[in-house]
């Protein structure tokens, strides 16, 4: 009976440890690897960059939507908060922020057809202990670690639509405050 209880206890402890690793440690490792690969490909921190239009040749992420134009910003909060701005789009569009744990911590519409969508969305991303100036329509997003990732998605099923989405990147910002 004692061996059965010891075996059961070992099984439960191993299961709990595996559960902890999968839910807590693994997402951070995944995001760190993604950031490293993006930086190896030339992405810089705190700046928006368009990804190439999705095709079988450019597909580095499993199943990205070929009818969406993506812009990515690798956020580094080591020196303070980062401000994101992104203009609205005439069709489906969104701005998302992902924490270092891969959690989607913010999603805002950039779809100009949706009531209440601002002409330009303003978001400040900061760690929990960084002070942020209070501003009217700017949304504040708090993360635990100084690394995060922001993603703009805009419906762009044609090359002309992709080019129009890319033309909005100079009007967007991802920069330290």
Secondary structure per residue as TSV (DSSP state, phi and psi in degrees):
chain	resnum	aa	ss	phi	psi
A	1	X	-	360.0	-38.9
A	2	X	H	-63.4	-39.5
A	3	X	H	-64.8	-37.7
A	4	X	H	-64.5	-45.1
A	5	X	H	-66.0	-39.6
A	6	X	H	-64.6	-43.9
A	7	X	H	-62.5	-42.2
A	8	X	H	-64.2	-43.1
A	9	X	H	-62.7	-44.2
A	10	X	H	-62.2	-41.5
A	11	X	H	-62.1	-45.7
A	12	X	H	-65.6	-40.9
A	13	X	H	-65.6	-43.4
A	14	X	H	-62.5	-42.6
A	15	X	H	-62.8	-42.7
A	16	X	H	-64.6	-41.1
A	17	X	H	-64.7	-45.5
A	18	X	H	-61.0	-42.0
A	19	X	H	-60.1	-45.4
A	20	X	H	-60.8	-46.4
A	21	X	I	-62.8	-47.3
A	22	X	I	-63.8	-42.9
A	23	X	I	-85.0	-23.3
A	24	X	I	-114.7	-48.7
A	25	X	I	-83.3	-40.8
A	26	X	H	-62.2	-45.7
A	27	X	H	-57.6	-39.9
A	28	X	H	-64.3	-39.6
A	29	X	H	-64.4	-40.6
A	30	X	H	-62.3	-48.5
A	31	X	H	-64.9	-38.5
A	32	X	H	-62.1	-42.3
A	33	X	H	-65.8	-41.3
A	34	X	H	-61.0	-47.2
A	35	X	H	-59.8	-45.4
A	36	X	H	-60.1	-44.4
A	37	X	H	-65.1	-40.5
A	38	X	H	-64.2	-41.3
A	39	X	H	-68.4	-34.8
A	40	X	H	-62.1	-30.3
A	41	X	T	-86.6	4.2
A	42	X	T	104.4	-0.2
A	43	X	-	-69.3	136.9
A	44	X	-	-106.0	160.8
A	45	X	B	-79.5	150.5
A	46	X	T	56.4	44.2
A	47	X	S	-156.0	135.3
A	48	X	-	-72.8	141.6
A	49	X	E	-142.4	130.9
A	50	X	E	-72.8	143.8
A	51	X	-	-88.8	155.5
A	52	X	-	-60.7	154.2
A	53	X	-	-58.0	136.7
A	54	X	-	-66.9	128.1
A	55	X	-	-151.5	168.8
A	56	X	T	-57.6	-29.0
A	57	X	T	-76.8	-29.4
A	58	X	T	-102.1	-2.0
A	59	X	-	-72.8	105.6
A	60	X	-	-106.7	-17.1
A	61	X	S	-106.4	141.5
A	62	X	T	-63.3	121.6
A	63	X	T	54.2	52.5
A	64	X	-	-71.3	152.1
A	65	X	-	-73.3	122.7
A	66	X	T	-70.1	-15.0
A	67	X	T	-97.4	10.0
A	68	X	E	-113.0	142.7
A	69	X	E	-98.3	130.3
A	70	X	E	-112.9	140.0
A	71	X	E	-127.2	137.7
A	72	X	E	-123.2	143.3
A	73	X	E	-131.2	121.3
A	74	X	E	-83.2	115.3
A	75	X	E	-93.6	131.8
A	76	X	E	-123.7	113.1
A	77	X	-	-98.2	12.9
A	78	X	T	-58.5	-34.0
A	79	X	T	-101.7	7.8
A	80	X	S	131.8	178.9
A	81	X	-	-60.7	157.9
A	82	X	E	-122.6	135.9
A	83	X	E	-100.0	132.9
A	84	X	E	-111.7	134.6
A	85	X	E	-131.5	146.5
A	86	X	E	-153.3	125.7
A	87	X	E	-70.2	153.6
A	88	X	-	-65.9	164.1
A	89	X	B	-127.2	153.8
A	90	X	S	-73.9	-6.0
A	91	X	S	-139.8	-161.5
A	92	X	S	-56.3	133.6
A	93	X	E	-163.4	151.0
A	94	X	E	-149.7	158.5
A	95	X	E	-120.9	125.8
A	96	X	E	-125.9	149.9
A	97	X	E	-123.4	132.8
A	98	X	E	-117.1	131.2
A	99	X	E	-74.4	170.4
A	100	X	T	-60.8	-17.9
A	101	X	T	-89.7	7.0
A	102	X	S	75.3	2.4
A	103	X	-	-69.5	134.9
A	104	X	E	-79.5	104.8
A	105	X	E	-96.8	-8.0
A	106	X	E	-156.4	140.3
A	107	X	E	-144.5	123.1
A	108	X	E	-130.4	144.8
A	109	X	E	-76.9	140.8
A	110	X	-	-116.4	11.7
A	111	X	B	-80.3	108.2
A	112	X	T	-63.1	-18.3
A	113	X	T	-77.9	-16.9
A	114	X	S	-84.2	124.5
A	115	X	T	-56.6	136.9
A	116	X	T	89.9	-8.3
A	117	X	-	-72.1	124.1
A	118	X	-	-69.9	157.5
A	119	X	S	-61.4	-39.6
A	120	X	E	-132.1	123.8
A	121	X	E	-85.8	131.4
A	122	X	E	-115.4	127.6
A	123	X	E	-136.9	135.8
A	124	X	E	-110.9	128.1
A	125	X	E	-105.8	129.3
A	126	X	E	-147.1	157.4
A	127	X	E	-75.3	169.7
A	128	X	T	-63.5	-25.8
A	129	X	T	-102.6	3.9
A	130	X	S	-90.2	136.7
A	131	X	-	-80.2	145.6
A	132	X	-	-132.3	133.8
A	133	X	-	-66.9	139.5
A	134	X	-	-76.7	124.3
A	135	X	-	-133.7	154.0
A	136	X	S	-52.7	-75.8
A	137	X	S	-95.4	1.4
A	138	X	-	-75.9	130.9
A	139	X	E	-91.4	141.6
A	140	X	E	-106.8	129.2
A	141	X	E	-119.3	124.9
A	142	X	E	-105.4	136.1
A	143	X	E	-128.6	160.1
A	144	X	S	-83.2	-42.9
A	145	X	S	-100.7	157.4
A	146	X	S	-76.6	-2.3
A	147	X	E	-105.5	136.3
A	148	X	E	-152.2	176.6
A	149	X	E	-141.4	134.3
A	150	X	E	-113.0	146.0
A	151	X	E	-138.3	126.5
A	152	X	E	-103.5	132.5
A	153	X	E	-121.4	129.6
A	154	X	E	-131.3	134.7
A	155	X	E	-64.8	120.8
A	156	X	-	-149.7	75.8
A	157	X	-	-74.6	-12.4
A	158	X	S	-121.2	166.5
A	159	X	H	-64.1	-38.1
A	160	X	H	-62.7	-42.0
A	161	X	H	-66.4	-40.0
A	162	X	H	-60.8	-44.7
A	163	X	H	-62.4	-38.6
A	164	X	H	-66.1	-39.9
A	165	X	H	-64.5	-42.0
A	166	X	H	-63.8	-33.1
A	167	X	H	-67.0	-18.4
A	168	X	T	-82.2	-14.2
A	169	X	G	-63.0	-41.8
A	170	X	G	-62.5	-21.6
A	171	X	G	-87.0	-4.3
A	172	X	-	-101.8	160.4
A	173	X	E	-139.6	151.7
A	174	X	E	-147.2	89.4
A	175	X	E	-146.1	154.3
A	176	X	E	-61.8	148.2
A	177	X	-	-69.8	360.0
